[in-house]
Amino acid sequence: MNFFKSVFSDEPTPPDSPKSRPDSPTSQSPNTGPTTSAWSFGDLIKTLSTKSESMIQTYRQDFEELGSGLRKETAVIRDVASRAVKVLPASFEIGASVAQESLETVGQAIDDIGATVWKSTAQIISHDCPFILQEFNCQKNGRPDKHYLSYRWKPTSCRLPRFNGKSFLLKMKGKNIMFVGDSLSLNQWQSLNCMLHTALPEAKYTLDRVGGLSTFRFTEYNVSLMLSRNALLVDTVEEKIGRVLKLDSISNGELWKRVDTLIFNSWHWWLHTGRKQPWDFIQEGEKIYKDIDRLVAYEKALRTWARWIQHNIDPTKTQVFFQGISPDHENSTDWGNPSRKNCRGETEPLLQPNYPGGKHPAEAIVERVLRTISKPVYLLNITTLSQLRKDGHPSAYGYGGRQATDCSHWCLAGVPDAWNELLYAALIFLKIAI
């Protein structure tokens, strides 16, 4: 699975295609294995020893050839030799001790040469982060298991770069990033704030909220991470007949024009009914409806947003992402477990490349609409990797406690950290940032 898709109407890849960049994540040969991806966990034990032995033998051969003069002293060989000296002792130590680790702490991945152990997501963002909202703070809310903290998304068709908070802030110095959307945008925004704060705990920051706009600012780097609460993207207007959702109107986009990087999201509120529904009527042009098919309404609104992007965004000044569809796990039959009603009680992900419930119905709409935009808009392809994480929701350990079950949002630390690793890869290593 690609960790983002770039979607265009006229050309399938952007002019700055990562295929031509030498520092893009390393692609694997088509003959090296399947191109699917999975959440990596238990395979560490069975692969570590063989990878370490193979790696050690390779380094020994390099040293022998280097010492006997069979290979020229190129810069590449010197680099290999240097890495071998640093890694060889650690490899013996890791190989001897890792089998004794509990499953709770094995949630780590190894890079292509088997030399570097990647820390689990739980060590990238701490659940003790001081500004995680109660509804996402599953550990403080009493969740007894920690296995869900030990998984890290590991694509098989490329190597996902390790998140580096300082590199992120230096790259984005003097710039601003805005998440625009619903509470799933809030989930991702809080995750990124905490990933950066955990990486640089001494860095000074400010956190402010004015109306529907929250701003987390790293003052030393002059980097602002903003959240604009706008669940539907199009307008909802109070009129005599009540609250009217206008599918063909966006009046609050002026703020978007002043942002360097925009990450949009909209989906979950389109399914609300009853008291949770944020409108009374739906309007398109001169026609007013009490209700219409929600998928139809969603696509119409998304096309309005796409036209706004097409007519108002200058791609030399502003980079646009769409978060993708964050799935819920309200129906356990989707993952083949009819004995459960929903995500409640789930403690393990699906360790497989595909979701039994199939493609999310809103995915096709998002992809279809993004193809109508000729300007570069990047889709963070988070849906399938998130579908596999039925264990990642607050469930009974969210805001409502055991009286409610939240199978829509995500625990922090957790799945949104993986979304931000993909965003980081796109902004930093694929050099998408303006």
C-alpha positions in Angstrom: 0.0 0.0 0.0 1.3 3.4 -0.9 1.6 5.7 2.1 0.0 8.5 0.2 -1.6 8.8 -3.2 -1.2 11.8 -5.3 -4.3 12.4 -7.3 -4.6 14.5 -10.4 -7.2 14.8 -13.2 -4.7 15.1 -16.1 -1.6 13.4 -14.9 -1.3 10.4 -12.5 1.8 11.6 -10.8 3.0 15.1 -9.8 5.9 16.9 -11.5 7.9 16.4 -8.3 7.3 12.7 -8.4 9.0 10.8 -5.6 10.0 8.2 -8.2 12.7 10.5 -9.4 14.0 11.6 -6.1 17.1 9.9 -4.7 16.1 10.4 -1.1 12.6 8.8 -1.5 11.9 5.8 0.7 13.6 2.7 -0.8 11.3 0.8 -3.1 11.5 -3.0 -3.2 11.9 -5.0 -6.4 8.6 -6.6 -7.6 10.2 -10.0 -7.2 11.0 -9.6 -3.5 7.6 -10.5 -2.2 4.1 -9.3 -1.8 3.4 -5.6 -2.1 0.8 -5.5 0.7 1.5 -4.0 4.2 0.7 -5.2 7.7 0.9 -4.2 11.3 4.2 -5.8 12.5 4.5 -7.5 15.9 5.3 -11.1 16.5 7.5 -11.7 13.5 10.4 -9.9 15.2 11.4 -13.0 17.2 11.5 -15.5 14.3 13.3 -13.1 11.9 15.8 -11.4 14.2 18.2 -14.2 14.7 18.4 -15.2 11.0 18.7 -11.5 10.0 21.5 -11.0 12.6 23.4 -14.1 11.4 23.1 -13.1 7.8 24.1 -9.5 8.6 27.1 -10.6 10.6 28.3 -13.0 7.9 28.0 -10.2 5.3 30.0 -7.8 7.4 32.7 -10.4 8.0 33.0 -11.0 4.3 33.2 -7.3 3.7 36.1 -7.0 6.2 37.9 -10.0 4.7 37.6 -8.6 1.2 38.6 -5.1 2.4 41.6 -6.4 4.3 42.8 -8.7 1.4 42.5 -6.0 -1.2 39.9 -7.8 -3.2 37.6 -4.8 -3.2 38.4 -1.2 -3.7 38.1 1.2 -0.8 35.2 3.1 -2.1 33.0 5.4 0.0 30.3 2.8 0.0 32.5 0.1 1.5 33.9 2.5 4.2 30.3 3.2 5.2 29.4 -0.5 5.4 32.5 -1.1 7.5 31.7 1.7 9.8 28.2 0.5 10.4 29.4 -3.0 11.0 31.7 -1.9 13.8 28.9 0.0 15.5 26.2 -2.6 15.1 27.9 -6.0 15.5 28.0 -6.1 19.3 24.5 -4.8 19.7 23.2 -7.5 17.3 24.6 -10.2 19.5 23.0 -8.6 22.6 19.6 -8.2 20.9 19.6 -11.7 19.4 20.3 -13.2 22.8 17.7 -11.2 24.8 14.8 -10.5 22.5 13.2 -14.0 22.9 12.8 -13.4 26.6 10.9 -10.1 26.1 7.2 -10.2 26.8 4.8 -9.6 23.9 4.0 -6.2 25.5 7.4 -4.9 24.6 8.2 -6.7 21.3 6.2 -4.2 19.2 9.2 -3.1 17.2 10.3 -3.3 13.5 13.7 -3.9 11.9 14.8 -1.9 8.9 16.0 -3.6 5.7 19.5 -4.6 6.8 18.3 -5.8 10.2 20.6 -3.6 12.1 18.4 -1.0 13.7 15.5 -1.8 16.0 12.7 0.7 15.6 10.9 1.7 18.8 7.3 1.0 19.2 4.7 3.7 18.7 4.2 3.9 22.4 7.7 5.2 22.7 7.3 7.7 20.0 4.3 9.4 21.7 3.8 9.0 25.4 0.3 8.6 26.9 1.5 10.9 29.6 1.6 13.8 27.1 0.1 16.7 29.2 -2.5 17.9 26.6 -4.2 14.7 25.5 -8.0 15.1 25.9 -9.7 12.7 28.3 -11.7 11.0 25.5 -8.5 9.8 23.8 -6.4 9.0 26.9 -7.3 5.3 27.2 -4.5 4.4 29.7 -5.5 7.1 32.2 -9.1 6.1 31.7 -8.2 2.7 33.0 -7.7 0.5 29.9 -5.9 -2.5 31.4 -4.1 -3.9 28.3 -1.2 -2.3 26.5 -0.7 -4.5 23.5 -2.3 -1.9 21.2 0.6 0.4 22.0 3.1 -2.0 20.7 2.2 -2.1 17.0 3.8 0.0 14.3 2.7 0.3 10.7 5.3 -1.3 8.4 4.7 -1.1 4.7 6.3 -3.9 2.7 6.7 -2.1 -0.6 8.8 0.7 0.9 10.7 1.6 4.0 8.8 4.1 6.2 11.3 6.7 7.7 11.5 7.0 11.4 9.7 10.0 12.8 12.2 12.7 13.8 10.6 15.6 15.6 13.5 18.0 15.3 13.9 17.4 11.6 10.1 18.1 11.2 10.3 21.4 13.0 13.4 22.5 11.2 11.9 21.7 7.9 8.7 23.5 8.7 10.4 26.4 10.5 8.4 29.7 10.1 5.4 27.9 8.6 2.0 26.8 9.7 0.0 23.6 9.3 -3.8 23.5 9.7 -6.0 20.4 10.2 -9.5 21.2 9.0 -12.3 18.8 9.9 -14.1 17.0 12.6 -12.9 15.2 15.8 -10.8 12.8 13.7 -8.8 15.8 12.7 -8.6 16.6 16.4 -7.3 13.1 17.0 -4.5 13.5 14.4 -3.7 17.1 15.5 -3.3 16.1 19.1 -1.2 13.1 18.1 1.2 15.3 16.1 1.5 17.8 18.9 2.4 15.1 21.3 4.9 13.4 19.0 6.7 16.6 18.6 6.5 17.5 22.3 7.8 14.0 23.2 10.7 14.3 20.8 11.6 17.8 22.1 10.2 18.0 25.6 12.3 21.1 26.5 11.0 23.1 23.4 8.8 26.0 24.5 5.2 26.0 23.2 2.0 27.9 23.6 -1.5 26.5 23.2 -4.5 28.8 22.5 -8.0 28.5 21.4 -10.2 31.2 19.9 -13.6 30.1 18.8 -13.3 27.1 16.6 -9.6 27.5 16.0 -6.9 26.0 18.2 -3.2 26.8 17.8 -0.3 24.8 19.2 2.9 26.8 18.5 6.5 25.9 19.0 7.9 29.4 19.7 11.6 28.7 19.1 10.9 27.3 15.6 8.0 29.6 14.8 5.9 26.5 13.7 2.2 26.6 14.3 0.0 23.5 14.3 -3.6 24.6 14.0 -7.0 22.9 14.2 -10.0 24.4 12.6 -13.3 22.6 13.6 -15.2 22.3 10.4 -16.8 18.9 10.2 -18.7 19.3 7.0 -16.4 21.7 5.1 -19.4 23.4 3.4 -21.7 25.9 5.1 -24.4 25.4 7.7 -26.6 28.5 8.0 -29.2 29.4 10.6 -32.4 30.5 8.7 -36.1 30.9 9.6 -36.8 27.3 8.8 -33.9 26.1 10.9 -30.3 25.0 10.3 -29.7 24.6 6.6 -26.8 22.6 5.2 -25.8 24.3 1.9 -24.1 21.7 -0.3 -22.8 24.2 -2.8 -21.5 27.0 -0.5 -18.2 27.6 1.3 -17.9 31.0 2.9 -15.2 30.4 5.5 -12.3 29.6 3.3 -10.4 32.8 3.6 -8.5 31.5 6.5 -7.3 28.5 4.5 -5.6 30.7 1.9 -3.1 31.9 4.5 -1.8 28.4 5.5 1.3 26.7 4.2 0.0 23.1 4.6 -3.6 22.1 4.8 -4.9 18.6 5.9 -8.6 18.3 5.3 -11.0 15.7 6.6 -14.8 15.1 6.5 -16.9 12.1 6.8 -18.3 11.0 10.2 -20.8 13.8 10.7 -22.5 13.0 7.4 -23.9 9.9 9.0 -25.4 11.5 12.1 -29.2 11.5 12.7 -31.5 12.7 15.4 -30.1 15.0 18.0 -26.6 14.6 16.7 -27.4 15.7 13.2 -26.1 19.3 12.8 -28.7 20.4 10.3 -32.4 20.5 9.8 -32.6 20.8 6.0 -30.3 20.3 3.1 -30.1 22.8 0.2 -28.6 22.6 -3.2 -29.1 25.6 -5.5 -32.8 26.6 -5.0 -33.9 23.1 -3.9 -34.4 22.4 -0.2 -34.7 18.8 1.1 -35.6 17.4 4.5 -33.1 14.7 3.8 -31.3 12.9 0.9 -29.0 9.9 0.6 -26.0 10.7 2.8 -23.4 9.4 0.3 -24.9 11.5 -2.4 -24.9 14.6 -0.1 -21.3 13.9 0.9 -20.1 13.7 -2.7 -21.9 16.9 -3.6 -20.3 18.7 -0.7 -16.9 17.3 -1.5 -17.2 18.5 -5.1 -17.9 22.0 -3.8 -14.8 21.8 -1.7 -12.8 20.5 -4.7 -14.0 23.5 -6.8 -13.0 25.8 -4.0 -9.5 24.3 -3.9 -9.2 24.5 -7.7 -10.1 28.2 -7.8 -8.5 29.5 -4.6 -5.3 27.6 -3.8 -2.0 28.6 -5.1 0.1 25.4 -5.1 3.4 27.4 -4.9 2.3 28.7 -1.5 0.0 26.1 -0.1 0.2 22.3 0.0 -3.1 20.4 0.3 -3.7 16.9 1.8 -6.9 15.0 2.4 -6.8 12.9 5.5 -8.7 10.0 4.0 -11.5 8.1 5.6 -11.0 7.0 9.2 -13.1 3.9 9.7 -15.2 2.9 12.7 -15.6 -0.6 14.1 -19.3 -0.6 15.0 -20.1 -3.9 13.4 -18.0 -6.9 14.4 -19.2 -9.0 11.5 -17.1 -6.8 9.3 -14.0 -8.5 10.7 -15.6 -12.0 11.0 -16.4 -12.0 14.7 -20.2 -12.1 15.0 -19.9 -13.0 18.7 -19.1 -9.4 19.5 -21.3 -6.4 18.7 -18.5 -3.8 18.1 -15.0 -2.9 19.0 -15.6 -3.4 22.8 -13.2 -5.9 24.2 -11.0 -6.1 21.2 -7.3 -6.2 22.2 -5.5 -7.4 19.0 -5.4 -6.0 15.5 -6.0 -8.0 12.3 -2.5 -9.2 11.3 -3.3 -9.5 7.6 -3.0 -7.2 4.6 -6.7 -6.9 3.8 -9.8 -6.0 5.8 -12.5 -8.7 5.6 -15.3 -6.1 5.4 -13.8 -4.7 2.2 -13.3 -1.2 0.9 -15.0 1.6 2.8 -17.9 3.1 0.8 -16.7 6.7 1.2 -13.2 5.9 -0.2 -14.3 5.7 -3.8 -16.1 9.0 -3.4 -13.0 10.7 -2.1 -10.7 9.3 -4.8 -13.2 10.2 -7.5 -13.6 13.8 -6.3 -9.9 14.4 -5.9 -9.3 13.3 -9.5 -11.4 16.3 -10.6 -8.7 18.7 -9.2 -5.9 19.6 -11.6 -3.8 21.1 -8.9 -1.8 18.8 -6.6 -3.8 17.4 -3.8 -2.4 14.4 -1.8 -4.5 11.7 -0.3 -3.1 10.2 3.0 -4.2 6.7 2.4 -5.0 5.7 6.0 -8.2 3.7 5.6 -7.1 0.1 5.2 -4.3 0.3 7.8 -6.8 1.8 10.2 -9.5 -0.8 9.4 -7.1 -3.5 10.6 -6.9 -1.8 14.0 -10.2 -2.8 15.6 -8.2 -2.8 18.9 -7.2 0.9 18.7 -10.4 2.6 19.7 -11.2 4.0 23.2 -14.1 1.6 23.4 -15.2 1.7 27.1 -12.2 3.8 28.1 -13.1 7.0 26.4 -15.0 10.1 27.6 -18.2 8.2 28.4 -16.5 5.5 30.3 -18.2 2.1 30.6 -21.6 3.7 30.0 -20.7 4.3 26.4 -18.6 2.6 23.7 -16.5 4.7 21.3 -15.5 2.8 18.2 -15.0 5.9 16.0 -12.1 7.8 17.6 -8.7 6.4 18.5 -6.7 6.1 21.7 -3.6 8.3 22.0 -0.9 6.9 21.8 -2.2 4.9 18.9 -3.3 4.7 15.3 -3.2 8.5 14.5 0.6 8.3 15.2 0.9 6.1 12.1 -1.1 8.7 10.1 1.4 11.4 11.2 4.3 9.1 10.3 2.9 9.0 6.8 2.5 12.8 6.8 6.0 13.2 8.0 7.3 10.9 5.2 5.5 13.0 2.6 6.5 16.4 3.9 10.1 15.6 4.9 11.5 12.8 2.8 9.5 13.2 -0.3 10.0 17.0 -0.2 6.3 17.9 -0.8 6.4 20.8 1.6 6.4 24.2 -0.1 
